Amino acid sequence: MNEIKLYDDREIRSVWDNEKEEWYFSVVDVVGVLTESANPRRYWSDLKRKLKEEEGADQLYEKIVQLKLESSDGKKYMTDAADMQGIFRVIQSIPSPKAEPFKMWLAQVGKERVDEIIDPELTIDRALKTYLQKGYTREWINQRLQAIQVRKELTDAWQDHGVNEGREYAILTNEISKAWSGMTTRQYKDYKNLKKENLRDNMSTLELVLNMLAEATTAELTSAENPVGLEQNIHTARRGGTIAGNARKEIEKETGKPVITSKNAIDFSRVIGDVSKKLDDQNQEP
């Protein structure tokens, strides 16, 4: 999916890779914005030659891919593009005042990450502040932080039972998701019109609770039955998700409403804002 993103009213062509869940950006467009060069293609070509001489440049070239992007003439041409990590690496090599805010941001993020490794409690504090700034209720935040703990307990159980982090975790997560919600993680994200955003951050309280139930149940079954390897854990994951799926169906039967909602964090924040405004208006009435 191609999109045009704007930075300082300048267009940056981008492509969303649904499978990898990554945005890819036109390197030439980013270079043009940061350098204000009259010929950004030539600037990028010269910069590539310079980077080839630098140690570690191979890591950058691994991040650069050729994608068909629409040009000003309306036709599509193969163009250098990179994911966010690759774009940050390009930015670091550009001596431009406009690049400095990006570099300062990267330095700040790096420092915060080191601080959080030293003191993991800082990660929780930062998450709490971020959720509050985004407009989530404290009740929802408490559930979300608990969900993080439940997820950690589940992945620890998987690690102890012969499951490899990364692709195999994703496979098991999809099995749990399908069993309780009827959708894979990617299908669930698409239903909520999400790209790279965290799915759990866009769940309602009830969705979050049922997802926690599915993962907590899977963790308990894993510890009790000791499945080993991916195939055995897939069976356990399905059973754990099915228990939460049965709970979802019972709730829907009693309430007459679907638990799964297409609403995302933006919608939830809007609802919270509307309720807060109504309460303020009521308090101001004589």
Residue pairs with C-beta under 8 A, 6 or more apart in sequence:
1 15
1 16
1 18
2 13
2 14
2 15
2 69
2 70
3 13
3 14
3 15
3 16
4 11
4 12
4 13
4 14
5 11
5 12
5 13
5 14
5 25
6 12
7 33
8 33
8 98
10 29
10 32
10 33
11 29
12 25
12 26
12 29
12 30
12 33
13 25
13 26
13 29
13 69
13 70
13 79
14 23
14 24
14 25
14 26
15 23
15 24
15 67
15 69
15 81
16 22
16 23
16 24
16 195
17 23
17 24
18 186
21 186
21 195
21 196
22 83
22 84
22 196
23 83
23 84
23 195
23 196
24 65
24 67
24 81
24 82
24 83
25 81
25 82
25 83
25 84
25 87
26 69
26 79
26 80
26 81
27 44
27 64
27 79
27 80
27 81
27 82
27 86
27 87
27 90
28 40
28 41
28 44
28 79
28 80
29 40
30 87
30 90
30 91
31 37
31 40
31 43
31 44
31 47
31 90
31 94
32 40
32 43
33 98
34 91
34 94
34 96
34 98
34 99
34 102
35 43
35 94
35 96
35 98
36 96
36 98
37 43
44 80
47 90
47 93
47 94
50 93
51 57
51 60
51 93
54 93
59 89
60 86
60 89
60 90
63 82
63 83
63 85
63 86
63 89
64 80
64 81
64 82
64 86
65 80
65 81
65 82
66 78
66 79
66 80
66 81
67 78
67 79
67 81
68 76
68 77
68 78
68 79
69 76
69 77
69 79
69 81
70 76
71 77
82 89
82 90
88 102
88 106
91 99
91 102
91 103
91 106
92 99
92 103
92 106
112 122
112 126
115 122
116 122
116 123
116 126
124 145
127 145
127 148
128 141
128 145
131 140
131 141
131 144
132 138
132 141
134 265
134 269
135 268
135 269
135 272
135 273
136 144
136 265
136 268
136 269
136 272
137 272
139 205
140 205
140 208
140 268
143 205
143 208
143 209
143 212
144 200
144 201
144 208
146 212
147 200
147 208
147 211
147 212
147 215
150 212
150 215
150 216
150 219
151 215
153 216
153 219
154 215
154 216
154 218
154 219
154 222
155 165
155 169
157 218
157 219
157 222
157 223
158 168
158 169
158 172
158 222
158 233
159 165
161 222
161 226
161 227
161 228
161 229
161 232
161 233
162 228
162 229
162 230
162 233
163 169
163 172
163 229
163 230
163 233
164 230
168 230
170 185
171 230
171 234
172 218
172 230
172 233
172 234
172 237
173 185
173 237
174 184
174 185
174 186
175 234
175 237
175 238
175 241
176 214
176 215
176 218
176 237
176 238
176 240
176 241
177 183
177 184
177 185
177 188
177 211
177 214
177 241
178 184
178 238
178 241
179 214
179 237
179 238
179 239
179 240
179 241
179 242
179 244
179 245
180 210
180 211
180 213
180 214
180 241
180 242
180 243
180 244
180 245
180 248
181 188
181 207
181 210
181 211
181 245
181 248
181 260
182 245
182 260
183 191
183 260
185 199
188 199
188 260
189 195
189 197
189 199
191 260
191 262
192 199
192 202
192 261
192 262
192 263
192 264
193 262
193 264
194 202
194 264
197 264
197 265
200 208
200 211
201 265
202 263
202 264
202 265
202 268
203 211
204 261
204 263
204 268
206 251
206 259
207 259
207 260
207 261
210 244
210 247
210 248
210 259
211 244
213 243
213 244
213 247
214 240
214 241
214 243
214 244
214 245
215 240
217 239
217 240
217 241
217 243
217 244
218 236
218 237
218 239
218 240
218 241
219 240
220 240
221 236
221 239
221 240
222 233
222 236
222 240
225 236
227 233
227 235
227 236
248 259
248 260
251 259
252 258
252 259
